[in-house]
């Protein structure tokens, strides 16, 4: 078995979509022979608290003979891999899809999806991206695939609905903050979107051929790789379809330090996307930067004019007051923490954005490797890479 790992080549210049689409236009009949082969990729890193419910929501969504699930793990130190193996043993083929695990030496999601795109079954024509921190409605895969085929889009995106796991009060407050317009800025995939062609959204399904043809995700991005890809895909002639009917349930971070790290990276990734493609930020993206700048200016100005301290306190007071209002409306004391969550999200995002912009987007350009390395190079790469850990292998197709 050969495991060739490397960054997909990026195509920066606009290009026409290949005229020969590998996808049929419709799904006909009920048997697996009439369905395109689907690869569901689940990037993981220490997801023991979520992976079983994620897999359970996906395993029966597509004919087993026309589907595989690849769990691409970035080196989990918890029980994630053991839970995947146990889940696979309880859901054997041929009644369920093949479930396999593969190592992701680069650890990040962008590399995981690229790896799955390269190592998927040769029969695979559609990639479904599934985040372990989420669960999926029963019609998710079928609807996304149907929309991909029906509309001629190159990718399908879906809305996100933020919820907390039972018994996690602070996570519930964070979910409340993320679900609000103050928390998401009215972003289409987090608000109430309508089905139709859009510029960006939460990634769900890809035409595998087109995804590979434009180089996949930019693996120098740890966050915001989805927005960067959407921009590049549309320059290359691709189209993004919003499937508003199949909202994904997303489980946010459970504490404020983890939330701060996440949003710092989101802000840094957004700045890198804007700089890479020389785009202008939207007003909602600059609102957190203005909030941070105004608060700091007010604090620094108190040495000259004490009344400026009141101006500096206005923004955090408004966030805390909003949280108190949510708690009162829901009669849930935990929602008092929605105000601090909102502050954490805004200020961390702004700090990451400004630092990345000051560094002109750093780090450097992604590593570029040939699209089809020769056999000797592939063997050499596989020798230095960790061996894949299959939870179950149901098919004998080669990898690499």
C-alpha positions as CSV (number, residue, x, y, z in Angstrom):
1,X,0.0,0.0,0.0
2,X,1.4,3.3,-1.0
3,X,0.6,6.5,0.9
4,X,1.7,9.6,-0.9
5,X,1.2,12.7,1.1
6,X,1.8,16.3,-0.1
7,X,0.3,19.6,-0.8
8,X,-1.9,19.8,-3.8
9,X,-0.7,22.2,-6.5
10,X,-2.5,25.6,-6.5
11,X,-3.8,27.2,-9.6
12,X,-3.9,30.9,-9.0
13,X,-4.8,32.1,-12.6
14,X,-8.5,32.0,-13.7
15,X,-9.3,28.9,-15.8
16,X,-12.4,27.5,-17.5
17,X,-14.1,24.6,-15.8
18,X,-13.3,21.4,-17.7
19,X,-16.1,20.8,-20.2
20,X,-16.3,17.1,-19.5
21,X,-18.1,16.8,-16.1
22,X,-17.5,13.4,-14.5
23,X,-20.9,13.7,-12.6
24,X,-24.3,12.6,-13.9
25,X,-27.1,15.1,-13.8
26,X,-29.5,13.2,-11.6
27,X,-29.8,10.3,-9.2
28,X,-31.9,7.6,-10.8
29,X,-33.3,4.6,-9.0
30,X,-32.6,3.3,-5.5
31,X,-29.7,0.9,-6.0
32,X,-26.0,1.7,-5.5
33,X,-25.3,1.2,-9.2
34,X,-27.5,4.3,-10.0
35,X,-25.7,6.5,-7.4
36,X,-22.4,8.3,-7.9
37,X,-19.7,7.1,-5.5
38,X,-19.4,9.4,-2.5
39,X,-16.4,9.8,-0.2
40,X,-17.2,11.3,3.2
41,X,-14.1,12.8,4.8
42,X,-14.1,13.6,8.6
43,X,-11.0,15.5,9.8
44,X,-10.2,14.7,13.5
45,X,-7.9,15.8,16.2
46,X,-8.9,14.8,19.8
47,X,-12.6,14.5,19.0
48,X,-13.5,11.8,21.4
49,X,-16.4,13.8,22.7
50,X,-18.1,14.1,19.3
51,X,-16.9,11.5,16.8
52,X,-19.4,8.8,17.6
53,X,-22.4,11.0,17.2
54,X,-21.0,12.5,14.0
55,X,-20.4,9.1,12.4
56,X,-23.8,7.8,13.6
57,X,-25.5,10.7,11.8
58,X,-23.7,9.9,8.5
59,X,-23.4,6.1,8.3
60,X,-26.8,5.4,6.8
61,X,-27.2,8.4,4.5
62,X,-26.0,6.8,1.2
63,X,-26.0,3.3,-0.3
64,X,-23.2,1.4,1.4
65,X,-21.8,0.0,-1.8
66,X,-21.5,3.5,-3.2
67,X,-19.9,5.2,-0.2
68,X,-16.8,5.3,2.0
69,X,-16.0,7.2,5.2
70,X,-12.4,8.4,5.6
71,X,-11.5,9.6,9.1
72,X,-8.3,11.7,8.6
73,X,-6.7,12.0,12.0
74,X,-4.1,14.7,12.9
75,X,-2.5,12.7,15.8
76,X,-5.3,12.5,18.4
77,X,-4.0,11.7,21.9
78,X,-7.4,10.9,23.3
79,X,-9.7,8.0,22.5
80,X,-10.8,9.2,19.0
81,X,-9.2,6.4,17.0
82,X,-10.3,3.7,19.4
83,X,-13.9,5.0,19.2
84,X,-13.8,5.0,15.4
85,X,-12.6,1.4,15.3
86,X,-15.3,0.4,17.8
87,X,-17.9,2.2,15.8
88,X,-16.7,0.5,12.6
89,X,-16.9,-2.9,14.2
90,X,-20.5,-2.3,15.2
91,X,-21.4,-1.2,11.7
92,X,-19.8,-3.8,9.4
93,X,-19.9,-4.0,5.6
94,X,-21.8,-4.7,3.4
95,X,-24.7,-3.2,5.3
96,X,-22.7,0.0,6.1
97,X,-20.1,2.0,4.2
98,X,-16.4,1.2,4.6
99,X,-14.9,3.2,7.4
100,X,-11.1,3.8,7.4
101,X,-8.7,6.0,9.3
102,X,-5.7,7.6,7.7
103,X,-3.0,9.7,9.4
104,X,-2.7,13.5,8.7
105,X,0.9,14.5,9.5
106,X,0.1,18.2,8.9
107,X,-2.8,17.9,11.5
108,X,-4.9,20.7,10.0
109,X,-8.3,20.3,8.3
110,X,-7.2,21.7,4.9
111,X,-4.6,19.0,4.6
112,X,-7.0,16.4,5.8
113,X,-9.5,17.1,3.0
114,X,-6.8,17.3,0.4
115,X,-5.5,14.0,1.5
116,X,-8.9,12.4,1.3
117,X,-9.4,13.9,-2.2
118,X,-6.2,12.2,-3.4
119,X,-6.6,8.8,-1.6
120,X,-10.3,8.3,-2.1
121,X,-11.6,5.3,-4.0
122,X,-10.9,5.6,-7.8
123,X,-14.7,5.3,-8.2
124,X,-15.3,8.4,-6.1
125,X,-16.7,11.5,-7.9
126,X,-18.1,13.4,-4.9
127,X,-16.5,14.5,-1.7
128,X,-18.6,15.3,1.4
129,X,-16.8,17.3,4.1
130,X,-18.1,16.5,7.6
131,X,-16.7,18.1,10.7
132,X,-16.5,15.9,13.8
133,X,-17.8,18.8,15.9
134,X,-21.1,18.5,14.2
135,X,-24.1,16.2,13.5
136,X,-26.0,15.9,10.3
137,X,-29.7,15.7,9.4
138,X,-30.8,12.4,7.9
139,X,-31.2,13.9,4.4
140,X,-27.9,15.8,4.3
141,X,-25.9,13.6,1.9
142,X,-28.7,12.9,-0.5
143,X,-29.8,16.5,-0.7
144,X,-26.3,17.9,-1.1
145,X,-25.5,15.4,-3.8
146,X,-28.8,16.0,-5.6
147,X,-28.2,19.8,-5.5
148,X,-24.7,19.3,-6.8
149,X,-25.9,17.3,-9.8
150,X,-29.1,19.3,-10.4
151,X,-27.6,22.8,-10.4
152,X,-24.3,22.0,-12.1
153,X,-22.5,23.6,-9.2
154,X,-18.9,22.6,-8.3
155,X,-19.6,22.7,-4.6
156,X,-22.5,22.8,-2.2
157,X,-22.6,24.7,1.1
158,X,-25.1,24.6,4.0
159,X,-26.2,26.7,7.0
160,X,-25.0,26.1,10.5
161,X,-27.1,25.8,13.6
162,X,-25.2,26.2,16.9
163,X,-26.2,24.0,19.8
164,X,-24.7,22.8,23.1
165,X,-24.4,19.3,24.3
166,X,-26.6,18.4,27.2
167,X,-25.3,19.6,30.6
168,X,-22.8,22.1,29.2
169,X,-24.0,25.5,30.3
170,X,-21.1,27.6,29.1
171,X,-21.2,25.9,25.7
172,X,-24.9,26.9,25.6
173,X,-23.9,30.6,26.2
174,X,-21.2,30.4,23.5
175,X,-23.8,28.9,21.1
176,X,-26.2,31.7,21.9
177,X,-23.5,34.3,21.1
178,X,-22.5,32.6,17.9
179,X,-26.1,32.3,16.7
180,X,-26.8,36.0,17.1
181,X,-26.3,38.7,14.5
182,X,-23.8,40.3,16.9
183,X,-21.8,37.1,16.9
184,X,-22.0,36.2,13.2
185,X,-22.4,39.5,11.6
186,X,-25.3,38.2,9.5
187,X,-23.0,35.7,7.7
188,X,-25.2,33.8,5.2
189,X,-24.4,30.3,6.4
190,X,-25.1,31.2,10.0
191,X,-28.2,33.4,9.6
192,X,-31.3,32.4,7.6
193,X,-30.2,31.8,4.1
194,X,-32.2,30.9,1.0
195,X,-31.2,28.2,-1.5
196,X,-29.3,29.6,-4.5
197,X,-25.9,30.5,-5.8
198,X,-23.7,32.3,-3.2
199,X,-20.1,33.4,-2.8
200,X,-19.3,31.4,0.3
201,X,-20.8,29.1,3.0
202,X,-20.1,26.2,5.3
203,X,-18.5,23.5,3.0
204,X,-20.5,20.3,2.5
205,X,-20.0,18.7,-0.9
206,X,-17.5,19.0,-3.8
207,X,-17.2,17.8,-7.4
208,X,-14.0,15.8,-6.7
209,X,-12.7,16.3,-10.2
210,X,-13.0,20.1,-10.0
211,X,-11.7,20.3,-6.4
212,X,-8.5,18.5,-7.5
213,X,-8.2,20.5,-10.7
214,X,-7.8,23.8,-8.8
215,X,-5.4,22.4,-6.2
216,X,-7.8,21.8,-3.3
217,X,-7.4,23.8,-0.2
218,X,-4.4,26.0,0.4
219,X,-2.6,24.0,3.1
220,X,-0.8,27.1,4.5
221,X,-4.2,28.1,5.9
222,X,-5.2,26.7,9.3
223,X,-8.5,28.6,9.2
224,X,-10.5,30.4,6.6
225,X,-9.3,27.9,4.0
226,X,-13.0,27.5,2.9
227,X,-13.5,31.1,2.0
228,X,-10.1,31.2,0.2
229,X,-11.0,28.1,-1.8
230,X,-14.5,29.5,-2.7
231,X,-12.9,32.7,-4.1
232,X,-10.3,30.7,-6.1
233,X,-12.9,28.3,-7.4
234,X,-15.1,31.0,-8.7
235,X,-12.2,32.6,-10.5
236,X,-11.7,29.2,-12.1
237,X,-15.3,29.0,-13.4
238,X,-16.8,27.2,-10.4
239,X,-20.1,27.9,-8.7
240,X,-21.2,27.5,-5.1
241,X,-24.8,26.5,-4.3
242,X,-26.4,27.1,-0.9
243,X,-28.6,24.2,0.2
244,X,-30.6,26.0,2.8
245,X,-32.8,23.0,3.6
246,X,-30.1,20.9,5.3
247,X,-28.7,22.9,8.3
248,X,-25.8,21.3,10.1
249,X,-25.8,21.2,13.9
250,X,-22.5,22.6,15.1
251,X,-21.2,22.2,18.7
252,X,-19.0,25.2,19.7
253,X,-16.1,25.3,22.0
254,X,-16.8,24.6,25.7
255,X,-14.7,27.3,27.4
256,X,-13.6,30.9,26.7
257,X,-9.8,30.2,26.2
258,X,-10.5,27.6,23.5
259,X,-13.0,30.1,21.9
260,X,-10.4,32.8,22.0
261,X,-7.8,30.6,20.2
262,X,-10.4,29.6,17.6
263,X,-11.5,33.2,16.8
264,X,-7.9,34.5,16.8
265,X,-7.1,32.0,14.1
266,X,-10.3,32.8,12.2
267,X,-9.3,36.5,12.2
268,X,-5.8,35.7,11.0
269,X,-7.1,33.5,8.3
270,X,-9.5,36.1,7.0
271,X,-6.7,38.7,6.8
272,X,-4.6,36.2,4.9
273,X,-7.4,35.6,2.4
274,X,-7.9,39.3,1.8
275,X,-4.2,39.9,1.3
276,X,-3.6,36.9,-0.9
277,X,-6.3,37.9,-3.3
278,X,-6.2,41.7,-2.8
279,X,-9.7,41.8,-1.6
280,X,-11.5,44.6,0.4
281,X,-12.9,43.6,3.8
282,X,-16.6,43.9,4.2
283,X,-18.0,46.3,6.8
284,X,-19.2,43.4,9.1
285,X,-15.6,42.1,9.1
286,X,-14.2,45.4,10.2
287,X,-16.7,45.9,13.0
288,X,-14.6,43.8,15.6
289,X,-11.5,45.7,14.6
290,X,-13.3,49.0,15.2
291,X,-14.6,47.8,18.5
292,X,-11.0,46.8,19.6
293,X,-9.5,50.0,18.3
294,X,-12.2,52.2,20.0
295,X,-11.8,50.4,23.3
296,X,-8.0,50.7,23.3
297,X,-8.1,54.4,22.2
298,X,-10.6,55.2,25.0
299,X,-8.4,53.5,27.6
300,X,-5.2,55.2,26.5
301,X,-7.1,58.5,26.3
302,X,-8.2,58.4,30.0
303,X,-4.8,59.8,31.0
304,X,-5.7,63.0,29.1
305,X,-9.5,63.0,29.5
306,X,-11.0,60.8,32.2
307,X,-14.4,60.9,30.5
308,X,-12.9,58.8,27.6
309,X,-12.9,55.9,30.1
310,X,-16.7,55.9,29.8
311,X,-16.4,55.7,26.0
312,X,-14.0,52.7,26.4
313,X,-16.5,51.0,28.7
314,X,-19.5,51.4,26.4
315,X,-18.7,48.5,24.1
316,X,-18.0,45.9,26.8
317,X,-21.0,47.1,28.8
318,X,-23.2,46.7,25.7
319,X,-22.0,43.1,25.2
320,X,-22.6,42.3,28.9
321,X,-26.0,43.9,28.9
322,X,-27.0,41.9,25.8
323,X,-25.9,38.7,27.6
324,X,-28.0,39.7,30.6
325,X,-31.0,40.3,28.4
326,X,-30.6,36.8,26.8
327,X,-30.4,35.2,30.3
328,X,-33.6,37.0,31.4
329,X,-35.5,36.1,28.3
330,X,-34.6,32.4,28.5
331,X,-34.6,32.3,32.3
332,X,-31.2,30.6,32.1
333,X,-28.4,32.0,34.3
334,X,-25.8,30.4,32.1
335,X,-26.6,32.8,29.3
336,X,-25.1,35.7,31.4
337,X,-21.8,34.3,29.9
338,X,-23.0,35.0,26.4
339,X,-21.8,38.6,26.9
340,X,-18.2,37.6,27.8
341,X,-18.4,35.0,24.9
342,X,-19.3,37.8,22.5
343,X,-16.4,40.0,23.8
344,X,-14.0,37.0,23.4
345,X,-15.1,36.3,19.9
346,X,-14.9,40.0,18.7
347,X,-11.6,40.9,20.4
348,X,-9.8,37.7,19.6
349,X,-10.9,37.8,15.9
350,X,-9.7,41.5,15.7
351,X,-6.4,40.7,17.3
352,X,-5.7,37.8,14.9
353,X,-6.8,39.9,11.9
354,X,-4.6,42.9,12.8
355,X,-1.5,40.8,13.6
356,X,-1.8,38.8,10.4
357,X,-2.3,42.0,8.4
358,X,0.8,43.6,10.1
359,X,2.8,40.5,9.0
360,X,1.4,40.8,5.5
361,X,-0.5,37.6,5.9
362,X,2.5,35.3,6.9
363,X,3.5,32.5,6.9
364,X,4.9,32.0,3.5
365,X,3.3,30.5,0.4
366,X,2.1,26.9,0.5
367,X,4.5,24.1,-0.5
368,X,3.9,23.1,-4.1
369,X,4.5,19.5,-5.3
370,X,3.8,17.9,-8.6
371,X,0.2,16.9,-9.2
372,X,1.2,13.3,-10.1
373,X,4.6,12.4,-8.5
374,X,6.5,9.5,-10.1
375,X,6.4,6.1,-8.5
376,X,9.8,6.4,-6.9
377,X,8.9,9.7,-5.3
378,X,5.7,8.3,-4.0
379,X,7.5,5.3,-2.5
380,X,10.0,7.5,-0.8
381,X,7.2,9.7,0.6
382,X,5.4,6.8,2.0
383,X,8.5,5.4,3.7
384,X,8.8,8.6,5.8
385,X,5.1,8.9,6.5
386,X,3.2,7.1,9.3
387,X,1.4,4.0,8.1
388,X,-2.4,4.3,7.8
389,X,-4.5,2.7,10.5
390,X,-7.5,1.1,8.8
391,X,-10.6,0.8,11.0
392,X,-11.9,-1.4,8.3
393,X,-11.1,-2.0,4.7
394,X,-13.9,-3.4,2.6
395,X,-12.5,-2.9,-0.9
396,X,-9.3,-4.0,-2.5
397,X,-8.5,-0.9,-4.6
398,X,-4.9,0.4,-4.4
399,X,-4.0,3.6,-2.6
400,X,-1.4,5.9,-3.9
